[in-house]
Structure formats: structure tokens, C-alpha cells
Amino acid sequence: MTPTQWVLVVFGTLISFAVGSFLCVVVERLPVALDEPNDYGDLYDTRPWGEVLGGNSRCSSCGEPIRAVDKIPVLSWFLLRGKCRGCGDRIPGFHPVVELLVPLLFLGAVWAIGMDWRILPLLGLIPAGVAVSAIDARTMIVPTRIVWPAFALVVALSVISAAIAGEWAWLPTALVGLAVLAGPLFVLWFLLPRGMGFGDVRLAVLLGWTVGFYGGTQPVAGALLAVLVLFAASVFGLFVGIVAMGARGRKAKVPWGPSLFAAAFLAIVVAEPFLDAFGAWSLS
């Protein structure tokens, strides 16, 4: 990489830590517990964005404002030993995980794709995918308030990338990825609605488009990447399910959103060698 690109990587990494810190606020505030399950059996709903983003950061237990020195991503959580400075109540452990995961995924994206315009859709996906995964793991819901705005953003970034590269064929391939990934999940939800939430189908729309985009100009490449996501997400979900049942018993509920996002990111990272094996790599 050029010196300018190295500066962009360092700057982007610092921004990623700040984004991760902001996502912790979203993960903490967006879900709201319901008094009783809704029509879909969910125990949580989501707050309007005005309530999520309004006001200063405060401890959810004592309400004390969080000092600037206690907002340093990752480091502050460890210095405070995972407890509020004011009341000593526990700060959820997802905070350092989310704050560290965002920059790690950013660096993974740079390593896999490089510092050029093709990276834009993935950069739009990472914050949404991390937030949705954390919320799904905590509450078993996939928030529509995150998925659809993220989808609009990723589509817009895809159009910008395609326009700059002059490769409009990338967009139909993204649409193929969307159809191949979300289509089977919609059918599965329609036939077995109790086996999977519709939120996973909505998430698959976002992930399918992004994964398909990195198939390049060949629609078959978008389809192959989507199939890889379905396979990898099933394997990840099975592993997580086994661990959850071992820890909580056979009735343990396992969110699939984190597995879907992890599988989609993996598919994008390994897209070049995976598609090369089929003679279908065409993005670069």
C-alpha cells in the first residue's frame, strides 16, 4: 500500500473504534422489553431512533452521566473492571467485544479487498451486522430499524462503487445474491414460521445483496457466494446450538443472526479464492 493508504487505514481504524463505542449505545438502548410476548412471540420491541440517540450517555442503573475518560473504547471497560464508576453496577461484557470487533472487521475488509472503492458496501454492512448480531444475541430479535436503513445505505454504496469502476454488471449480480440467500429462508419461514423468525429473512436481504455484489460481473458468482453463506451459517448455527444446549439445556433458544452475519463476512473475505476454484472470480 501507498503511504496515503496507510494513513487512511490508521484513520479508519480509529474511526472504527469510535463507531464500535456508538454501537454499544444502540445495542443498549434500542431494544425495549415487553410486558408480554407480541403476536410473533418476541419478548422485545424497539424504541424510536429519537429516544435511542437523544441525551447524553448515562449509566442504565444509576443514571449518572458517563465521564469522557470512561468512554475510551475497550480500555475504559477494563480500567473500570466492567463496573460503573458511580454505583458499581456491572457494565455488560458486550461493550469491549463490540468496540473491538468493528475495527477488527474493518482491518479484515482492508486485507481482503484493499483500499479502493469496492470496499464501500462492506464498510456499510459491518456496523449494521455487528449491532444486529449483538442485539439478536441478547434479545432474540433482528431490528427492522437497523436492517432496512442499512440495506438502503449498502445499495447506495454499491451504486457508487459500480459507477466509479464503470462496472454496472456488479449490481445484477448483487440482486442474484439477494435472491439466492433470502429466497430459501423466506420459503423456510413460510413453511415453518416457528422454526425461524422473519427478522432473519430481512437480514438475509441485506447480507445477500452485499455478498452478491462481491461476485463481480458473473451472476453465477453471486449465487455461489450466497450458497456458501447458507452452508457456513448452518454450520456456525449448529455449533452455537450445541454449545447453548450444553450450557442451558435442550430448550435453549439460539439466535441465527450472528451466524448469518459471520458467514456473510467470511464469504466476502474468501470470495476470490473460493470463486477462483469455480473459474468465476470477476470483481478485480
N, C-alpha and C positions, 0 to 999 in steps of 0.2 A: 504493500500500500504506500501511497504517497504521504509526505508529511501532513498535507491538508487532511487527508483521510484519517490519519491517526488522531489529529486534533478533533475531528468530527466523532470518532469512536469514543474518545475520552469524554467529550462534552455530552454525547448521547448516553454514556453510561451514568454520568452524574444526573442527567435528567431522568433516567430510568429509576434511579433510587428515589427521586422526588415523586415520580409517578406512583411507585410502589407504596410510598407513605400515604399519598392521597387515596389510593385504592383501599387502604385499611379503613379509612373513614367511610368509604362507600360500603364495604363489607359489613361494617359495624352498624351503620345507620339505615341502610336501605331496607333490609327485612324487618317486618313487624309481626310479632306473634299474634295469632288469632285466638279468640276465646274458645272457639270450636272449629273443627275442620270445615273447609268450604266445600262446594259442590264437587271439586276434584280430589278431595281428601287431603289437601295441603293444610299444614298447620301454620303456615306463614303466608303473608301477603307482602307487598312492597309499599313504601312511602313515596309520595311525590318528590321529584327532584328538588323542589324548593325547600322542603323540610330536610332533605339529606345534605344539601350544600349550604344551608343557611347557618349562621352563627359560628362562633369560634370553637376550636377543639376543646372538649371537656371530658373529664373522667365520667364514664357512664354510671358509676356508682355514687360518687360524692358530688359530682358537678363542678369540681374545681377546674379552672382553666389550666390547660397543659402549657407549661413554660416552653419557650423557644429551645432551650438547651435540652429539653426532653423530647424534642421532635426529630433528632438526628436519626435517620433510618438505620435500623439494625442495632447500631451501637447503643442508643439510649435504652432500648429494651433490656440489654444485658447489663448495663450500668445500674439500672433500676431493679435488676433481678426479677424482671417480669411483674413488678408491682407498682401501683400508683404512689407517687411521692406523697400525696396528701393523706389518703385513707388506708393505704397499704393493701387495697384490694387487688386481685390478680388481673394483669393485663393479658388477654388471650394470646396463646402461643402462635396464632396465625400471623401476628404482626411481623415478626422478623422473617418468617417464611415468605410472605408476600413481598416484603420490601427487598429481599434478596433475590427472589425468583424473577422479578421483572428485569433487572439488569442482566442476570444470567441468560435469560431467554433472548434479550437484545443482543448480547455478545454471540450467542449461538446463531442467531439470524445473520449477523455480520459474517461470521465464519463460514456459514453455508452458502450465502448469496452474494456477499460482498457489499461494498458501499457504493451502490448505484441505485437508480430509480426503481428497479424491480423489487427492492426490499420494502417499498412503501406499504403494500397491502398487509404484509406480515406485521409491520410495526403497528398498524391499526388494529390487528387482531390480538396481539399479545396482552395489552391491558384488559381488554374485554374478556378474553379467555381466562386470565388469572382471576379476575373479580368473580366471574360466573362460577368458576371451579371452587373458589373459597366459599362462596355463598351456598352453592349446592351441597358441599361437604358439611356445612353447618346446619342447613335448614331443609335440605331435600327439595329446593325449588330452583328453577332456572329463570331468572328475572327477565321478563319481556322488556322492561325499561332499559335493560342493558343490551340485549340481543339485537333488537331492531335498529336502534341508533348506530350500534357498531356495524351492523350489516350495511347500512346506508353509507357509513364512513369508508368501509373497506371497498365497496363498489366504486365510490368516488375516487379513491386512491388507485384502484385498478385501472380506471379510465385514464387517469393522469399518467400512470406508468406506461400504459399502452400507447397513449398519444405521443409521449416523449420518444418512445422507441419506434413509433410508426408500425407497431405490430397489433393491429386491431383484432387479429385472429386469436389473441390471448383471451378475449372476452367470451366468445362462444365456448372455448374450452373450459373456462370457469363455470359457465352455465351447465355444461355436461357434468362437471364435478359435483355441482349442487344437486342435480337430478339423481345421479347415481348414489350419492351419500344419503340425501334426505328422503328420496323415494322409498327405499326399502324400510326405513324407520317409520315413515308415515303408514305404510301398509301394516307393519308390525303393531304399531299403536292402534290402528283401526281394528285389527283382529283381536288384540289382547291389550285393551286400554289399562287394565290393572297391572300389567307387567312392566309398563314404561310410561313415564309422564310425557305429555305433549311438549313440555319445555325442551326435552332432548331433541325432538323433531325440529323445533325452531332453532336450536343451537346448531343442528346439522346443516341447516340452510346457510348459516354464516360460515361454518367450517368448510362445507362442501364447495362454496364459491371460492374461498381463499385457496384451498388445496388445489382445486381445478385450475386456477389461474397459473399455478406453478407447473402445470403440464405443458405450457407453451402453446404452440400453434397446432398441435395434433390433438383433436378431441379424445382419441383413444388414450392418450397420456393422462388427461384429466380423469377419465373413467378408472384407469389403473390405480391412480393415487387414491381415489375415493374408496376403491375396494380394499386397498392397503389400510386405510383408516378404519374401515369396518372390522377387518381382521384384527388389527392391533388393539383397537378399543375393546373388542370382545375378550382378548387375552388379558389386557390390563384389568378389565372389569371382573373377570373370573378370579384373577389373583387377589384383587382387593376384596372380593366377596368371600373368598376362603379365609382370608385374614380376619375379616369382620365377624364371620360366623364363629371363628375360633375364639374371638375375644368377647363377643356379645351373645352368642347363641345362634340357633338356626333362624330365628325371626328377625335378625339384624337387617335393617334396610341399608342398601348400598347405592349412593348416587353414581350415576354413569357419566354425568357431565365432565368431571375431571379426567376420566379415561378417554372420552371423546376428544377433548382439547389436547391432551398429551399425545394421543395417536395422530391427530392432525398436524401438530408441530413436528413430530417425528417424521411424518410422511413428507413434509416440506423440506426438512433438513436433508433427508436421504433421497430426495427426488431425482437428482442427477444420476447417481449410481444405480438406483432402482430402475429408472426408466431406460438407462443405457442397456440394461440386461434384456430389455424387450425391443431395443432399437427405436425407442420412442422419445428420446430426450430432444427437446427442440426449443428450450427457452433462451439459451445463450446464442 
